[in-house]
Amino acid sequence: MENRTASRWSCWRHSGYLVGASSTFLSTVLTFPIYKTIFRQQLHTSTIRVAVIQLKREGMKHLFRGLAPPLMAKTLQGTLLFGTQGSLQKFLLGVNIPGAMIPALSGCLSGAIEAALLVPFERMQNILQDGRNTARFPSTASVLQEFQTYKNDQKFLCGIYRGFSIILVRNALGSAIFLSCKEPIRDLLSLQGLPSWAPSLGSGSFIGAFTSLVLYPLSVLVANMQAEVGKGLPGVREVVKTVWEKCGGGRVSLLYRGASLIIVRSCVTWGVTNSIHDTLIRQHSLK
């Protein structure tokens, strides 16, 4: 019995599940103030200075308000990204699919699973991060209580899964790009004399930043869709129209408010996560 338990723990520990969970947990805590500043820019199309002034005015006690949902979501995301993708990749190896397509396809499916599980966390996080909701929703529990007052299951699901279609596209594409490109770029960066963890750090940082920038407009739509709570919430088309008007009729510079900070956050988050993951996997393979 003890050997079986040890075997299961070893499989969990080295398969990428625990590595992804622990690394994303730490990086989420470290980069949360950056993420919150980005969210305010997305929501109000404001400059970094204005967003920082907003957060400073609210005080340090509210700086980490809304941390719990993304902390749980990102930890679960890291677990799924490396664990589920590995399992799906093994499954797809037995299917008649070109080998070059397997990382992208398994990443796409992994991202879809992420979206289905993580939308409620992102929904609560965006409600809590909007300063206009501070009085009405002082905690995560108060947001859940609001959704529990909905009279039928359909309305509850529509409320908690608001923005699901956009998040599904964003996560599926993002995971496919990241997981199909990280190893080739890592190999390109593997120069003689560099520490073994450096190419993985550079690969994760570059692809994380690139993917975030490419898919940033979708994140802006999600932020604007999910921040509000109440009756008669606008649909996707109405939100797109509102964001378009906020951006002065589609000015790209306004649409990408917050993109500069997202580069910093993505470099730290995905660089550290990818480096830790590859290092532990490499150590296990040498045993």
ChimeraX attribute file (.defattr): number of C-alpha atoms within 10 A of each C-alpha:
attribute: neighborCount
match mode: 1-to-1
recipient: residues
	/A:1	6
	/A:2	7
	/A:3	8
	/A:4	9
	/A:5	10
	/A:6	11
	/A:7	12
	/A:8	11
	/A:9	13
	/A:10	11
	/A:11	13
	/A:12	14
	/A:13	16
	/A:14	18
	/A:15	21
	/A:16	24
	/A:17	24
	/A:18	22
	/A:19	26
	/A:20	25
	/A:21	24
	/A:22	18
	/A:23	22
	/A:24	26
	/A:25	22
	/A:26	16
	/A:27	21
	/A:28	22
	/A:29	16
	/A:30	14
	/A:31	16
	/A:32	19
	/A:33	18
	/A:34	16
	/A:35	19
	/A:36	23
	/A:37	25
	/A:38	25
	/A:39	24
	/A:40	25
	/A:41	26
	/A:42	27
	/A:43	22
	/A:44	17
	/A:45	22
	/A:46	17
	/A:47	17
	/A:48	17
	/A:49	10
	/A:50	15
	/A:51	22
	/A:52	19
	/A:53	13
	/A:54	14
	/A:55	17
	/A:56	12
	/A:57	10
	/A:58	13
	/A:59	10
	/A:60	10
	/A:61	7
	/A:62	16
	/A:63	16
	/A:64	13
	/A:65	21
	/A:66	23
	/A:67	19
	/A:68	16
	/A:69	20
	/A:70	22
	/A:71	20
	/A:72	16
	/A:73	24
	/A:74	27
	/A:75	24
	/A:76	21
	/A:77	26
	/A:78	25
	/A:79	23
	/A:80	24
	/A:81	26
	/A:82	22
	/A:83	22
	/A:84	23
	/A:85	27
	/A:86	19
	/A:87	14
	/A:88	17
	/A:89	20
	/A:90	13
	/A:91	12
	/A:92	18
	/A:93	12
	/A:94	8
	/A:95	10
	/A:96	7
	/A:97	11
	/A:98	9
	/A:99	12
	/A:100	9
	/A:101	13
	/A:102	22
	/A:103	23
	/A:104	23
	/A:105	23
	/A:106	26
	/A:107	30
	/A:108	26
	/A:109	21
	/A:110	27
	/A:111	27
	/A:112	20
	/A:113	18
	/A:114	25
	/A:115	23
	/A:116	15
	/A:117	15
	/A:118	21
	/A:119	21
	/A:120	21
	/A:121	20
	/A:122	26
	/A:123	26
	/A:124	24
	/A:125	25
	/A:126	24
	/A:127	24
	/A:128	26
	/A:129	23
	/A:130	22
	/A:131	16
	/A:132	12
	/A:133	17
	/A:134	15
	/A:135	8
	/A:136	11
	/A:137	19
	/A:138	14
	/A:139	17
	/A:140	18
	/A:141	10
	/A:142	14
	/A:143	20
	/A:144	14
	/A:145	11
	/A:146	15
	/A:147	18
	/A:148	13
	/A:149	10
	/A:150	13
	/A:151	9
	/A:152	9
	/A:153	11
	/A:154	9
	/A:155	14
	/A:156	16
	/A:157	13
	/A:158	12
	/A:159	20
	/A:160	20
	/A:161	21
	/A:162	24
	/A:163	23
	/A:164	20
	/A:165	14
	/A:166	16
	/A:167	24
	/A:168	19
	/A:169	16
	/A:170	24
	/A:171	23
	/A:172	22
	/A:173	21
	/A:174	22
	/A:175	26
	/A:176	23
	/A:177	20
	/A:178	23
	/A:179	23
	/A:180	19
	/A:181	16
	/A:182	22
	/A:183	17
	/A:184	11
	/A:185	17
	/A:186	19
	/A:187	12
	/A:188	10
	/A:189	16
	/A:190	17
	/A:191	12
	/A:192	7
	/A:193	6
	/A:194	10
	/A:195	10
	/A:196	15
	/A:197	20
	/A:198	18
	/A:199	24
	/A:200	28
	/A:201	24
	/A:202	22
	/A:203	26
	/A:204	29
	/A:205	25
	/A:206	20
	/A:207	22
	/A:208	27
	/A:209	23
	/A:210	19
	/A:211	19
	/A:212	20
	/A:213	19
	/A:214	12
	/A:215	15
	/A:216	20
	/A:217	19
	/A:218	18
	/A:219	17
	/A:220	22
	/A:221	21
	/A:222	25
	/A:223	24
	/A:224	22
	/A:225	25
	/A:226	24
	/A:227	22
	/A:228	18
	/A:229	17
	/A:230	8
	/A:231	7
	/A:232	6
	/A:233	14
	/A:234	12
	/A:235	11
	/A:236	17
	/A:237	9
	/A:238	12
	/A:239	16
	/A:240	17
	/A:241	13
	/A:242	15
	/A:243	24
	/A:244	16
	/A:245	12
	/A:246	16
	/A:247	18
	/A:248	12
	/A:249	13
	/A:250	13
	/A:251	12
	/A:252	12
	/A:253	12
	/A:254	21
	/A:255	22
	/A:256	18
	/A:257	25
	/A:258	27
	/A:259	20
	/A:260	13
	/A:261	17
	/A:262	24
	/A:263	19
	/A:264	16
	/A:265	25
	/A:266	24
	/A:267	23
	/A:268	20
	/A:269	25
	/A:270	26
	/A:271	25
	/A:272	22
	/A:273	25
	/A:274	26
	/A:275	21
	/A:276	20
	/A:277	23
	/A:278	19
	/A:279	15
	/A:280	16
	/A:281	15
	/A:282	14
	/A:283	10
	/A:284	12
	/A:285	8
	/A:286	6
	/A:287	5
